[in-house]
Amino acid sequence: MTDTQTVHPQVRAVTERIRERSERGRAEYLEHMDAARLRGSARAGLSCTNLAHGFAASDVADKESLRLMRWPNIAIVSAYNDMLSAHQPLEKYPALIKRAAREAGAVAQFAGGVPAMCDGVTQGQPGMELSLFSRDVIAMATGVALAHNMFDSALCLGVCDKIVPGLLMGALAFGHLPVIFVPGGPMPSGVPNKEKARIRQLYAEGKVGRDALLESEAGSYHSAGTCTFYGTANSNQMLMEVMGLHMPGAAFVPPNTPLRDALTSAAAQRAARITALGAEYLPLARIVDEKSIVNAIVGLLTTGGSTNHTLHLVAMARCAGITITWDDFSDLSAVVPLLTRIYPNGSADVNRFQMAGGMAFLIRELLGAGYLQADATTVMGQGLRAYSLEPWLEDGRLSWRAAPSSSGDLDVLRPAENPFSTHGGLKLLTGNLGRAVIKTSAMKAEHHVVEAPAIVFDDQEDVIAAFKTGKLSRDCVAIVRFQGPRANGMPELHQLTPSLASLQSKGFHVALVTDGRMSGASGSVPAAIHVTPEALSGGPLARVRDGDIIRLDCHAGVLEAKVPDAAWRQRELPVLSHAKNGFGSGRELFASLRRAAGDAEAGAMSLM
């Protein structure tokens, strides 16, 4: 599709340098995908024994359709389980999809399930050390589901933190197939996020007990659907939308509603139309390209999305033969305006964002200002402008209409000419401590530069203990090292936020520097995260000692220990013992993934 849109020069320049950097890898990937494409039905290449196994459990009508090779067969790959609120609504999707597929002249089979791990449940627990690499397990499980070669397209059902990246990484190995992502939608709003954060801080200070904390948390996370703050899960849904992998407007429609069911059914019918059996063939490999990846980065920046995607987007791009770096994020962040304020970057949740105009309004504004590239290919077979329309039911039938002409709440969502900030609020920091990223969109300006003595920790529990004894009650930079992918699986350190926020609220200048991750809900406390190389690999964090003056400067992009070079180089590196985190809660099962893991800036991948 040709689009006469004027693209912002920086967006165009970053896209072009990514294309040049990725030329060889992208060409090899596309060559493999083109070779995998079969003319006609995918299952036509199976032997009679293979095929008989593949449809043995199908009903009579589906069995006949699969035998005749005329109807496309849609794979359903789902992260359903009924413990996790975000994925519980997926229970009824297969029945909806199968019915819609038949109406469109197709068959749908449940091809496989993938694990769905909740960081909210494992936060601060040993299981969190499995969380990041569950993404790679999900990618492999997706590959197992699609490896039967029974399928002409696929629907990926998933929502949360590692699940959507893992599903996409796995699906890209089968990029000759059309793939559409099908979300679940957010739960109704509960206890306001500001109040939830207040109770957490009071609990950290010992001013309220566990009963009060649990009451607040249960009032926040209270129903089926995705958590309503703008963490990694909801950032995932935004990304699938701006990458053109959803049905337009699907991201934040609530679960168990007629509109949500209509969008799910429409995804099945669209998946039936875009296979190689028809005239609208749209393989995943051609949708996920350099333009869609840059569009994804822009979407992340303009919404103040999860820092976890400085890992996940890198990994997803690599699976499509595309190489992106943190410089790409930082250079785009310098020009992409911040157009939303959603908790933790504001007080509103995603339901208020949706009511204010949602993704359709946001995408229209970004297209008009040239920050998103309109001619990127999408599952709709049109450019991205199809996603500037919002879905609705007209006499019970799914349709799309123009987004509201103005924002319904300027405290939550703004037009491009009136942004909350002229930049995206994600910075690359470099210096003698390595390379790191920091999210500034939720930070007050007075916290953008911190220079204070280091207090060094090798375990997050020790940070909390130090806070409780008053050791941190001063200007300080908490160095939490040996938290990288190879050390212990790179757990999120979100449980440190209430303690550090409490110190900051008392007037202390504090910051966190770590080779670990923060939650997608990281907020007001300066946190230089994903420090690369990690300490276990001889990274500079291993050289830091208590009392070293650390400078974290978001304006200049500096992260450094103010130690003379000669003394710095002479310091011995400590050795990490795996005795504490090598076993228990399944951690021993992930030892090979930790050993194979790459650096954070390369996506912390264990697969490639």
C-alpha positions in Angstrom: 0.0 0.0 0.0 1.3 3.5 -0.9 0.8 6.2 1.7 1.7 9.9 1.0 2.2 10.5 4.8 5.2 12.7 5.8 7.2 10.7 8.3 9.3 12.5 11.0 12.9 12.7 9.9 14.2 11.0 13.0 11.7 8.1 12.7 12.7 7.7 9.1 16.5 7.8 9.9 16.2 5.2 12.7 14.1 2.9 10.5 16.7 3.2 7.7 19.7 2.4 9.9 17.9 -0.6 11.4 17.2 -1.8 7.9 20.9 -1.4 7.0 22.1 -3.0 10.2 19.7 -5.9 9.7 20.2 -6.5 6.0 21.9 -9.9 6.2 19.9 -11.3 9.0 16.6 -10.1 7.6 17.4 -11.5 4.1 18.2 -14.9 5.6 15.1 -15.0 7.7 12.8 -14.1 4.8 14.5 -16.7 2.6 13.7 -19.4 5.2 10.1 -18.2 5.5 9.6 -18.2 1.7 11.1 -21.7 1.5 8.6 -22.8 4.2 5.6 -21.5 2.3 3.6 -24.3 0.7 1.3 -23.8 -2.3 -2.2 -24.9 -1.2 -3.0 -26.4 2.1 -0.2 -26.9 4.6 -1.5 -30.4 5.5 -1.3 -31.5 1.9 2.3 -32.4 2.5 1.5 -34.8 5.3 1.3 -38.6 4.7 -2.0 -40.3 5.1 -0.9 -41.6 8.5 0.2 -38.1 9.6 -3.1 -36.6 8.5 -5.3 -39.3 10.1 -3.6 -38.6 13.4 -4.2 -34.9 12.9 -7.9 -35.1 12.6 -8.7 -38.3 14.5 -10.5 -36.5 17.3 -12.4 -34.0 15.1 -16.1 -34.1 14.5 -17.5 -35.5 11.3 -17.9 -32.2 9.5 -14.4 -30.9 10.4 -12.9 -34.2 9.6 -14.4 -34.1 6.1 -13.2 -30.6 5.6 -9.7 -31.4 6.6 -9.6 -34.4 4.4 -10.7 -32.5 1.3 -7.9 -29.8 1.7 -10.1 -27.0 0.5 -10.8 -25.2 3.8 -8.0 -23.5 5.7 -7.2 -24.9 9.2 -6.6 -22.3 11.9 -4.3 -23.1 14.9 -5.4 -21.9 18.3 -2.4 -21.4 20.6 -3.6 -20.3 24.0 -2.1 -19.2 27.4 -5.4 -20.0 29.2 -5.4 -20.9 32.8 -8.0 -20.0 35.4 -5.7 -18.9 38.2 -4.5 -15.7 36.4 -7.2 -13.1 36.0 -5.9 -11.9 32.6 -6.0 -15.3 31.0 -9.2 -16.7 32.7 -11.5 -15.1 30.0 -9.7 -17.1 27.3 -11.5 -20.2 28.5 -14.4 -19.7 26.2 -12.5 -18.4 23.2 -11.9 -21.7 21.4 -15.6 -22.4 21.1 -16.2 -18.8 19.8 -13.3 -19.2 17.3 -14.4 -22.6 16.0 -17.9 -21.4 15.4 -16.7 -18.3 13.6 -14.2 -20.3 11.6 -17.0 -22.6 10.3 -19.1 -19.6 9.3 -16.1 -18.3 7.3 -15.5 -21.7 5.6 -12.6 -22.8 7.8 -11.7 -25.2 10.6 -10.0 -24.3 13.8 -8.2 -26.7 16.1 -6.7 -26.1 19.5 -3.1 -26.7 18.6 -1.5 -26.2 22.0 -1.2 -24.4 25.3 1.7 -22.4 26.6 2.5 -21.6 30.2 1.4 -18.3 31.6 3.3 -17.0 34.6 2.2 -14.0 36.6 4.8 -11.7 37.9 2.2 -10.3 40.3 2.0 -13.7 42.0 5.8 -14.4 41.9 7.0 -10.8 42.7 9.6 -11.1 45.4 9.4 -14.9 45.5 11.8 -17.5 44.2 9.6 -18.2 41.3 10.3 -14.8 39.9 13.7 -16.1 38.9 11.9 -18.3 36.3 9.9 -15.4 34.9 12.0 -13.9 32.2 13.0 -17.3 30.8 9.4 -18.4 30.8 9.3 -16.1 27.7 11.7 -18.4 25.9 9.8 -21.5 27.1 6.6 -20.0 25.7 8.3 -19.4 22.4 9.4 -23.0 22.3 5.9 -24.2 23.3 4.4 -22.2 20.5 6.8 -23.8 18.1 5.8 -27.2 19.3 2.1 -26.4 18.8 2.7 -25.2 15.2 5.2 -27.9 14.3 2.5 -30.4 13.2 2.2 -28.6 9.9 -1.6 -29.0 10.0 -2.2 -25.3 9.9 -2.7 -22.5 7.4 -2.9 -19.6 9.9 -2.8 -19.2 13.7 -4.5 -17.2 16.4 -2.3 -16.5 19.5 -4.3 -16.0 22.7 -2.4 -14.3 25.5 -2.0 -11.1 27.4 0.6 -10.7 30.1 4.2 -9.9 30.6 6.3 -12.7 29.0 3.4 -14.4 27.3 2.8 -12.1 24.3 6.5 -11.7 23.5 7.0 -15.5 23.8 4.0 -16.2 21.6 5.3 -13.8 18.9 8.9 -15.1 19.1 7.6 -18.7 18.6 5.2 -17.7 15.8 7.9 -15.9 13.9 9.7 -19.2 13.5 6.5 -20.1 11.4 6.4 -16.6 9.8 5.2 -18.1 6.5 1.8 -18.4 8.3 -0.6 -15.5 8.9 -1.0 -14.9 12.6 -3.4 -12.7 14.6 -3.1 -11.9 18.3 -6.3 -12.1 20.4 -6.3 -10.3 23.8 -8.5 -10.7 26.8 -9.1 -7.1 27.9 -8.8 -5.3 31.3 -10.8 -6.0 34.5 -13.0 -3.2 35.8 -11.3 -0.4 37.8 -10.8 -1.1 41.5 -9.0 0.7 44.3 -7.4 3.8 42.7 -3.7 3.3 41.9 -2.6 6.3 43.9 -4.4 4.9 47.0 -2.9 1.4 46.4 0.6 3.0 46.2 -0.1 4.9 49.4 -1.0 1.8 51.3 2.1 -0.1 50.0 4.3 2.7 51.2 2.7 2.8 54.6 3.1 -1.0 54.9 6.8 -0.6 54.0 7.1 2.0 56.8 5.4 -0.3 59.3 2.5 2.0 59.7 -0.3 -0.4 58.6 -0.4 -4.2 58.9 -0.8 -7.1 56.5 -4.6 -7.1 56.8 -4.8 -3.5 55.5 -2.4 -4.2 52.7 -4.2 -7.3 51.6 -7.5 -5.5 51.6 -6.1 -2.8 49.3 -4.5 -5.3 47.0 -7.6 -7.4 46.8 -9.6 -4.3 46.0 -7.2 -3.5 43.1 -7.0 -7.0 41.6 -10.5 -8.1 42.0 -12.0 -9.6 38.9 -11.3 -11.4 35.6 -9.3 -9.4 33.1 -5.9 -7.8 32.9 -4.6 -5.6 35.8 -5.6 -2.1 34.9 -2.3 -0.3 35.6 0.0 0.4 32.6 2.6 -2.3 33.1 4.0 -4.8 30.8 0.8 -6.7 30.2 -1.1 -3.6 28.9 2.1 -2.4 27.1 1.9 -5.8 25.2 -1.6 -5.0 24.0 -0.6 -1.6 22.9 2.3 -3.0 20.9 0.2 -5.6 19.2 -2.1 -2.8 18.1 0.5 -0.5 16.7 2.2 -3.4 15.0 -1.0 -4.3 13.2 -1.3 -7.7 14.8 -4.7 -7.3 16.5 -8.1 -6.6 15.0 -8.3 -2.8 15.2 -9.3 -1.5 18.6 -9.0 -4.9 20.3 -6.5 -4.0 23.0 -8.6 -2.6 25.8 -12.1 -3.8 25.3 -13.3 -5.4 28.6 -13.7 -9.2 28.7 -17.0 -11.0 28.7 -18.8 -8.3 26.7 -20.6 -8.6 23.3 -18.0 -6.3 21.7 -15.1 -8.4 23.0 -16.7 -11.6 21.7 -17.4 -10.0 18.3 -13.7 -9.0 18.0 -12.6 -12.5 18.9 -14.9 -14.0 16.3 -13.8 -11.4 13.7 -10.2 -12.4 14.3 -11.0 -16.0 13.5 -12.8 -15.0 10.3 -9.9 -12.7 9.3 -7.4 -15.5 9.9 -9.4 -17.7 7.5 -9.3 -15.1 4.8 -5.6 -14.3 4.8 -4.1 -17.8 4.3 -2.1 -18.9 1.2 -5.3 -20.6 0.1 -6.9 -17.3 -0.8 -6.1 -14.0 -2.6 -5.2 -12.0 0.5 -2.2 -13.9 1.8 -0.6 -12.0 4.6 2.2 -14.0 6.3 3.5 -12.9 9.7 7.1 -12.6 8.3 6.0 -9.7 6.1 4.0 -7.9 8.8 6.8 -7.8 11.4 9.4 -5.8 9.6 11.6 -2.8 10.3 8.7 -0.3 10.1 6.4 -2.3 12.4 9.3 -2.6 14.9 9.9 1.1 14.9 6.2 1.7 15.2 6.3 -0.5 18.3 9.1 1.5 19.8 7.3 4.8 19.1 4.1 3.3 20.7 6.1 2.3 23.8 7.7 5.8 24.2 4.6 7.9 23.5 2.7 5.9 26.2 5.4 5.7 28.8 5.2 1.9 28.5 7.1 -0.9 30.3 10.9 -0.9 30.4 10.7 -4.6 30.1 10.2 -4.0 26.4 13.8 -2.8 26.0 14.4 -6.5 26.4 11.3 -8.1 24.7 11.2 -5.9 21.6 14.8 -6.6 21.0 14.2 -10.3 21.3 11.1 -10.2 19.1 12.9 -8.3 16.4 15.8 -10.7 16.5 13.4 -13.6 15.8 12.4 -11.7 12.6 16.0 -11.2 11.5 16.0 -7.5 12.7 18.6 -6.0 15.0 17.7 -3.1 17.3 19.7 -1.5 20.1 19.0 0.8 23.0 20.4 3.6 21.0 17.4 3.3 18.7 15.1 3.6 21.7 17.0 6.6 23.1 17.2 8.4 19.7 13.5 8.0 19.1 12.7 9.0 22.7 14.4 12.3 22.1 11.7 13.3 19.5 8.6 11.2 20.2 6.1 13.1 22.5 4.5 11.6 25.6 0.8 11.7 24.9 -0.6 9.6 27.8 -0.5 9.7 31.5 -1.5 6.2 32.7 -0.4 4.8 36.1 2.4 4.7 37.1 3.0 7.7 34.9 -0.2 9.3 36.1 -3.2 8.5 38.3 -5.5 7.0 35.6 -5.8 3.4 34.6 -6.2 1.8 31.1 -10.0 1.9 31.4 -9.9 5.7 31.7 -7.5 5.8 28.8 -9.9 3.7 26.7 -12.8 6.0 27.6 -10.8 9.1 26.8 -10.3 7.9 23.2 -8.0 4.9 23.5 -5.7 3.5 20.9 -7.7 4.8 17.9 -7.3 8.4 19.0 -3.6 7.8 19.9 -2.8 6.2 16.6 -4.6 8.8 14.6 -2.6 11.6 16.4 0.7 9.8 15.9 0.0 9.2 12.2 -0.9 12.8 11.7 2.3 14.0 13.3 4.4 11.5 11.3 5.6 9.5 14.3 4.0 6.2 13.2 4.6 4.9 9.7 1.2 4.6 8.0 2.3 2.2 5.2 3.4 -0.6 7.5 1.6 -3.8 6.6 -1.1 -5.1 9.0 -3.3 -8.1 9.3 -6.1 -6.0 7.9 -4.3 -5.9 4.5 -4.3 -2.1 4.8 -1.8 0.3 6.3 -2.0 1.4 9.9 -4.7 3.9 9.3 -7.2 1.1 9.8 -6.2 1.3 13.4 -7.3 4.9 13.8 -10.8 3.6 13.8 -12.6 2.2 16.9 -14.8 -0.9 17.0 -18.4 -0.8 18.0 -21.6 -2.8 17.6 -24.1 -1.5 15.1 -27.4 -3.4 15.5 -25.4 -6.2 17.0 -22.9 -6.3 14.1 -19.2 -5.4 14.5 -18.2 -2.2 12.7 -15.6 0.5 12.9 -16.0 4.3 13.2 -13.8 7.3 13.5 -12.1 7.9 16.8 -13.4 10.9 18.8 -12.3 14.2 17.4 -10.9 15.3 20.8 -9.7 13.6 23.9 -12.3 12.8 26.5 -9.8 13.5 29.3 -6.8 15.7 28.7 -5.3 14.6 32.0 -5.0 11.1 30.5 -4.7 11.4 26.7 -3.6 14.4 24.6 -3.3 15.4 21.0 0.1 15.5 19.4 0.2 19.3 19.4 -0.3 19.4 23.2 1.8 16.6 24.7 2.6 16.0 28.3 6.2 16.1 27.3 8.1 16.7 24.0 10.1 13.5 24.6 9.3 9.9 25.4 10.8 9.6 28.8 13.2 6.7 28.2 16.9 7.4 28.3 20.1 5.4 27.6 22.7 5.9 30.3 26.4 5.1 29.7 29.6 5.4 31.6 32.1 3.3 33.5 29.3 1.3 35.1 28.2 0.1 31.6 25.0 0.7 29.6 21.6 1.0 31.2 18.1 2.3 30.5 16.0 4.5 32.8 12.4 5.5 32.5 11.9 9.2 33.4 8.3 9.7 32.4 7.0 9.1 35.9 9.8 11.0 37.7 9.8 14.6 38.9 12.4 16.8 37.3 14.3 17.3 40.6 15.1 13.5 40.6 16.6 13.4 37.2 20.2 13.8 38.6 21.3 12.0 41.7 24.9 11.9 43.0 25.3 10.1 46.2 27.4 7.3 48.0 26.8 3.7 46.9 25.5 1.1 49.3 26.1 -2.3 47.6 23.8 -5.3 47.8 23.9 -8.8 46.2 20.3 -9.6 47.1 17.1 -7.6 47.1 16.1 -9.0 50.5 19.2 -7.3 52.0 18.0 -4.0 50.7 14.7 -4.3 52.5 16.4 -5.4 55.7 18.7 -2.3 55.4 15.7 -0.1 54.9 14.0 -1.5 58.0 17.1 -0.9 60.2 17.5 2.7 58.9 20.8 2.1 57.1 19.3 3.7 53.9 17.9 6.8 55.7 20.3 9.1 53.9 21.3 10.2 50.4 22.4 7.0 48.7 22.4 4.9 45.6 21.4 1.3 46.1 23.6 -0.9 43.9 21.8 -4.3 43.5 24.0 -6.5 41.5 24.1 -10.2 40.4 20.6 -9.8 39.3 21.2 -10.3 35.5 19.9 -13.0 33.2 22.9 -15.3 33.7 23.2 -14.8 37.5 19.6 -15.6 38.6 17.3 -15.1 35.6 17.0 -11.3 36.0 14.0 -11.1 38.4 12.0 -7.9 38.7 12.9 -5.9 41.8 9.6 -4.1 42.1 9.2 -4.9 45.8 12.0 -2.4 46.4 9.9 0.5 45.1 7.8 1.2 48.2 10.9 1.4 50.4 12.9 3.6 48.1 9.8 5.8 47.5 9.4 6.2 51.2 13.0 7.5 51.5 12.5 9.9 48.5 9.3 11.2 50.1 11.3 12.1 53.2 13.6 14.3 51.2 16.5 12.0 50.6 18.2 11.8 47.2 18.0 8.1 46.3 18.4 5.9 43.3 18.6 2.3 42.3 21.3 0.9 39.9 21.0 -2.8 39.0 21.6 -5.4 36.4 18.2 -6.7 37.2 14.8 -5.6 36.0 12.1 -3.4 37.5 8.4 -4.0 37.0 6.5 -2.6 34.1 5.0 -0.4 36.9 8.3 1.2 37.8 7.7 4.8 38.6 8.9 7.8 40.5 12.3 6.6 41.9 15.3 6.9 39.6 16.2 3.4 38.5 19.0 2.6 36.1 18.2 -0.9 35.2 19.3 -3.7 32.9 23.0 -2.6 33.4 25.1 -4.4 30.8 27.4 -6.3 31.0 25.9 -7.9 34.1 28.1 -8.4 37.2 28.3 -12.2 36.8 30.0 -11.6 33.4 32.6 -9.3 34.8 30.5 -6.2 34.4 31.5 -3.0 36.1 28.8 -3.2 38.8 30.9 -5.9 40.4 33.7 -3.3 41.0 31.5 -0.9 43.0 32.2 -0.6 46.8 30.3 0.9 49.6 30.9 4.7 49.7 31.8 5.1 46.0 30.2 8.3 44.7 27.7 7.3 42.0 26.4 9.8 39.5 23.2 9.1 37.6 22.4 12.0 35.2 19.4 11.6 33.0 20.0 14.9 31.2 23.6 14.0 30.1 22.9 10.3 29.8 25.6 9.4 32.3 26.0 6.5 34.8 29.3 6.4 36.5 31.3 5.7 39.6 33.5 8.6 40.4 36.6 6.5 41.1 40.0 7.1 39.6 40.6 4.8 36.5 43.7 3.1 37.9 42.1 2.2 41.2 38.9 1.1 39.4 40.8 -1.4 37.1 42.7 -2.9 40.0 39.7 -3.9 42.0 39.1 -7.6 42.3 35.7 -9.0 41.2 33.6 -10.9 43.7 32.4 -14.4 43.0 28.7 -15.2 43.1 27.6 -18.4 44.8 24.7 -20.1 43.2 24.0 -22.0 46.5 21.1 -19.7 47.3 19.3 -19.4 44.0 20.3 -22.5 42.1 17.6 -24.8 43.5 14.0 -24.6 44.7 10.8 -23.5 43.0 12.0 -25.1 39.8 15.0 -23.0 39.5 17.3 -26.0 38.8 15.2 -26.7 35.7 16.3 -23.4 34.2 20.0 -23.7 34.8 20.8 -24.3 31.1 18.8 -21.3 30.1 20.7 -19.1 32.5 24.0 -20.4 31.1 22.9 -19.7 27.5 21.5 -16.2 28.1 22.8 -13.3 26.2 23.2 -9.7 27.4 20.2 -7.6 28.3 20.7 -5.3 25.3 20.6 -8.4 23.1 17.2 -9.3 24.6 18.5 -11.6 27.3 17.7 -14.5 25.0 18.6 -18.1 25.6 17.3 -19.3 22.2 19.6 -17.7 19.6 
